Each structure stands twice: as structure tokens, then as C-alpha cells.
Amino acid sequence: MPRLVRNKLQQFLATSRTNKLIALAAVLVVATSGLIFLTIRAAGFFASTESDTGNLTANAKVITDTSASGGRAIQFTAPAPSPTPTPTPTPTPATNLW
């Protein structure tokens, strides 16, 4: 065992019981978190789903793309503009009611 590793191990073993318990708790928390993320398959920066097989909205369409997985990809277009609402006329106040 290299001298540096042996020295660090001896320093750790010489620490108080509280520090050892804190170190053990930290290792368990990190290991448990990693296991949970692997189990639920939490997506990282990239999601691994085939989106061209899902439900598409009005502004998306499936296109042929030889560089894409399965030869198909999704292309998004600009959403259809919503119609401009017609303004409501303001009522004119009544005059000479008497």
C-alpha cells in the first residue's frame, strides 16, 4: 500500500467517532441517491425516447431524416396565429333622462 494512502487511512482511523459517522452517512446518502436515479432512470441532459412515435400537436409533423434514429424526425412549425379579438364598443352615457 503506498505511503500516502496508508497515512491518510491512519489519519481517518484516528479521527473521532462523530467524524466517522458523518463520513459514513455522506457515503450512504450519495450511494442511495445514485441508486435511486439509476432505478427511476432519471433523464440527464439527453432523453432517450423515440418522440416520432408519440402524439403530435398541430404545429409538429414527422419528416424523413436519414441521419435520425429510425429514419424519421419531428419538425416543428410556427404555431397558427390566433384570431384578433374584436373590440367591445364602450357604451355611451345616457343624457336628458328627465
C-alpha atoms as an extended CHARMM CRD file, in Angstrom:
* protein
*
        98  EXT
         1         1  MET       CA              0.0000000000        0.0000000000        0.0000000000  PROA      1               0.0000000000
         2         2  PRO       CA              1.5340000000        3.3800000000       -0.9270000000  PROA      2               0.0000000000
         3         3  ARG       CA              2.7150000000        5.5230000000        1.9490000000  PROA      3               0.0000000000
         4         4  LEU       CA              0.3170000000        8.4100000000        1.2030000000  PROA      4               0.0000000000
         5         5  VAL       CA             -2.7170000000        6.1220000000        1.2470000000  PROA      5               0.0000000000
         6         6  ARG       CA             -1.5190000000        4.4750000000        4.4560000000  PROA      6               0.0000000000
         7         7  ASN       CA             -1.0300000000        7.8870000000        6.1080000000  PROA      7               0.0000000000
         8         8  LYS       CA             -4.4930000000        9.0650000000        5.0720000000  PROA      8               0.0000000000
         9         9  LEU       CA             -6.0510000000        5.8450000000        6.3460000000  PROA      9               0.0000000000
        10        10  GLN       CA             -4.2840000000        6.1960000000        9.6770000000  PROA      10              0.0000000000
        11        11  GLN       CA             -5.4380000000        9.8350000000        9.9490000000  PROA      11              0.0000000000
        12        12  PHE       CA             -9.0150000000        8.7920000000        9.2450000000  PROA      12              0.0000000000
        13        13  LEU       CA             -8.9170000000        5.9810000000       11.7870000000  PROA      13              0.0000000000
        14        14  ALA       CA             -7.5260000000        8.3970000000       14.3820000000  PROA      14              0.0000000000
        15        15  THR       CA            -10.4520000000       10.8270000000       13.9910000000  PROA      15              0.0000000000
        16        16  SER       CA            -13.3580000000       10.9340000000       16.3790000000  PROA      16              0.0000000000
        17        17  ARG       CA            -16.3080000000        8.5850000000       16.1560000000  PROA      17              0.0000000000
        18        18  THR       CA            -18.5970000000       11.5000000000       15.2100000000  PROA      18              0.0000000000
        19        19  ASN       CA            -16.4950000000       12.3140000000       12.1350000000  PROA      19              0.0000000000
        20        20  LYS       CA            -16.5350000000        8.6730000000       11.0850000000  PROA      20              0.0000000000
        21        21  LEU       CA            -20.3210000000        8.5500000000       11.4010000000  PROA      21              0.0000000000
        22        22  ILE       CA            -20.6710000000       11.7480000000        9.3730000000  PROA      22              0.0000000000
        23        23  ALA       CA            -18.4220000000       10.3200000000        6.6500000000  PROA      23              0.0000000000
        24        24  LEU       CA            -20.3840000000        7.0540000000        6.6250000000  PROA      24              0.0000000000
        25        25  ALA       CA            -23.6990000000        8.9480000000        6.4170000000  PROA      25              0.0000000000
        26        26  ALA       CA            -22.4020000000       11.0240000000        3.4930000000  PROA      26              0.0000000000
        27        27  VAL       CA            -21.2890000000        7.9110000000        1.6110000000  PROA      27              0.0000000000
        28        28  LEU       CA            -24.6600000000        6.2370000000        2.2150000000  PROA      28              0.0000000000
        29        29  VAL       CA            -26.6080000000        9.2920000000        1.0420000000  PROA      29              0.0000000000
        30        30  VAL       CA            -24.5840000000        9.5840000000       -2.1750000000  PROA      30              0.0000000000
        31        31  ALA       CA            -24.8200000000        5.8420000000       -2.8750000000  PROA      31              0.0000000000
        32        32  THR       CA            -28.5580000000        5.7600000000       -2.1830000000  PROA      32              0.0000000000
        33        33  SER       CA            -29.1820000000        8.8190000000       -4.3830000000  PROA      33              0.0000000000
        34        34  GLY       CA            -27.2290000000        7.2540000000       -7.2320000000  PROA      34              0.0000000000
        35        35  LEU       CA            -29.1620000000        4.0160000000       -6.9030000000  PROA      35              0.0000000000
        36        36  ILE       CA            -32.4850000000        5.8850000000       -6.9440000000  PROA      36              0.0000000000
        37        37  PHE       CA            -31.5160000000        7.8670000000      -10.0520000000  PROA      37              0.0000000000
        38        38  LEU       CA            -30.4570000000        4.6900000000      -11.8400000000  PROA      38              0.0000000000
        39        39  THR       CA            -33.6080000000        2.8480000000      -10.7850000000  PROA      39              0.0000000000
        40        40  ILE       CA            -36.0850000000        5.5010000000      -11.9240000000  PROA      40              0.0000000000
        41        41  ARG       CA            -33.9830000000        6.2120000000      -15.0000000000  PROA      41              0.0000000000
        42        42  ALA       CA            -33.8800000000        9.9480000000      -14.4280000000  PROA      42              0.0000000000
        43        43  ALA       CA            -33.0700000000       11.6550000000      -17.7040000000  PROA      43              0.0000000000
        44        44  GLY       CA            -29.9010000000       13.6700000000      -17.7760000000  PROA      44              0.0000000000
        45        45  PHE       CA            -29.0830000000       16.1660000000      -20.4710000000  PROA      45              0.0000000000
        46        46  PHE       CA            -30.4960000000       13.8980000000      -23.1470000000  PROA      46              0.0000000000
        47        47  ALA       CA            -33.6710000000       11.8650000000      -23.0370000000  PROA      47              0.0000000000
        48        48  SER       CA            -33.6810000000        8.5100000000      -24.7880000000  PROA      48              0.0000000000
        49        49  THR       CA            -37.1830000000        8.2860000000      -26.1830000000  PROA      49              0.0000000000
        50        50  GLU       CA            -38.4400000000        7.8760000000      -29.7160000000  PROA      50              0.0000000000
        51        51  SER       CA            -40.5150000000       11.0110000000      -30.0000000000  PROA      51              0.0000000000
        52        52  ASP       CA            -41.6350000000       10.3380000000      -33.5730000000  PROA      52              0.0000000000
        53        53  THR       CA            -43.9400000000        7.5740000000      -32.2950000000  PROA      53              0.0000000000
        54        54  GLY       CA            -45.8440000000        9.8130000000      -29.8620000000  PROA      54              0.0000000000
        55        55  ASN       CA            -48.8450000000       12.0820000000      -30.2620000000  PROA      55              0.0000000000
        56        56  LEU       CA            -48.1460000000       15.1970000000      -32.2990000000  PROA      56              0.0000000000
        57        57  THR       CA            -49.6820000000       18.6260000000      -31.8720000000  PROA      57              0.0000000000
        58        58  ALA       CA            -50.8920000000       20.8320000000      -34.6930000000  PROA      58              0.0000000000
        59        59  ASN       CA            -47.5390000000       22.5750000000      -35.0930000000  PROA      59              0.0000000000
        60        60  ALA       CA            -45.4260000000       19.3910000000      -35.4250000000  PROA      60              0.0000000000
        61        61  LYS       CA            -45.0440000000       16.8900000000      -38.2330000000  PROA      61              0.0000000000
        62        62  VAL       CA            -42.9860000000       13.7530000000      -38.8890000000  PROA      62              0.0000000000
        63        63  ILE       CA            -40.3810000000       14.1220000000      -41.6260000000  PROA      63              0.0000000000
        64        64  THR       CA            -37.9110000000       11.7060000000      -43.2170000000  PROA      64              0.0000000000
        65        65  ASP       CA            -34.3490000000       12.2230000000      -41.9700000000  PROA      65              0.0000000000
        66        66  THR       CA            -31.6560000000        9.6890000000      -42.8560000000  PROA      66              0.0000000000
        67        67  SER       CA            -29.4110000000       10.8850000000      -40.0190000000  PROA      67              0.0000000000
        68        68  ALA       CA            -32.1210000000       10.3920000000      -37.3820000000  PROA      68              0.0000000000
        69        69  SER       CA            -32.8050000000        7.2570000000      -35.3910000000  PROA      69              0.0000000000
        70        70  GLY       CA            -35.2870000000        5.1510000000      -37.3140000000  PROA      70              0.0000000000
        71        71  GLY       CA            -35.0330000000        7.4710000000      -40.3390000000  PROA      71              0.0000000000
        72        72  ARG       CA            -37.7320000000        9.8120000000      -39.0500000000  PROA      72              0.0000000000
        73        73  ALA       CA            -37.6550000000       13.0660000000      -37.1070000000  PROA      73              0.0000000000
        74        74  ILE       CA            -40.0900000000       15.6860000000      -35.8720000000  PROA      74              0.0000000000
        75        75  GLN       CA            -40.1700000000       19.1490000000      -37.3780000000  PROA      75              0.0000000000
        76        76  PHE       CA            -41.8420000000       21.9770000000      -35.5020000000  PROA      76              0.0000000000
        77        77  THR       CA            -43.5170000000       24.7940000000      -37.3890000000  PROA      77              0.0000000000
        78        78  ALA       CA            -44.7130000000       28.1720000000      -36.2300000000  PROA      78              0.0000000000
        79        79  PRO       CA            -47.9960000000       27.9050000000      -34.3530000000  PROA      79              0.0000000000
        80        80  ALA       CA            -51.0900000000       29.0850000000      -36.1630000000  PROA      80              0.0000000000
        81        81  PRO       CA            -51.8590000000       32.6780000000      -35.2410000000  PROA      81              0.0000000000
        82        82  SER       CA            -54.8930000000       33.1520000000      -33.0880000000  PROA      82              0.0000000000
        83        83  PRO       CA            -57.5660000000       35.4570000000      -34.4660000000  PROA      83              0.0000000000
        84        84  THR       CA            -57.5320000000       39.0330000000      -33.2520000000  PROA      84              0.0000000000
        85        85  PRO       CA            -60.4270000000       39.6060000000      -30.8600000000  PROA      85              0.0000000000
        86        86  THR       CA            -62.9750000000       42.1800000000      -31.8950000000  PROA      86              0.0000000000
        87        87  PRO       CA            -63.0480000000       45.1360000000      -29.5240000000  PROA      87              0.0000000000
        88        88  THR       CA            -66.1500000000       45.6050000000      -27.4140000000  PROA      88              0.0000000000
        89        89  PRO       CA            -67.7540000000       49.0180000000      -28.0300000000  PROA      89              0.0000000000
        90        90  THR       CA            -67.8900000000       51.2250000000      -24.9860000000  PROA      90              0.0000000000
        91        91  PRO       CA            -71.4190000000       52.2830000000      -24.0450000000  PROA      91              0.0000000000
        92        92  THR       CA            -72.2650000000       55.9470000000      -24.3150000000  PROA      92              0.0000000000
        93        93  PRO       CA            -73.7360000000       57.5480000000      -21.2000000000  PROA      93              0.0000000000
        94        94  ALA       CA            -77.4170000000       58.4030000000      -21.3980000000  PROA      94              0.0000000000
        95        95  THR       CA            -78.3250000000       62.1190000000      -21.4050000000  PROA      95              0.0000000000
        96        96  ASN       CA            -81.5650000000       64.0080000000      -20.7190000000  PROA      96              0.0000000000
        97        97  LEU       CA            -83.3230000000       61.2630000000      -18.8010000000  PROA      97              0.0000000000
        98        98  TRP       CA            -85.7950000000       63.7510000000      -17.2100000000  PROA      98              0.0000000000
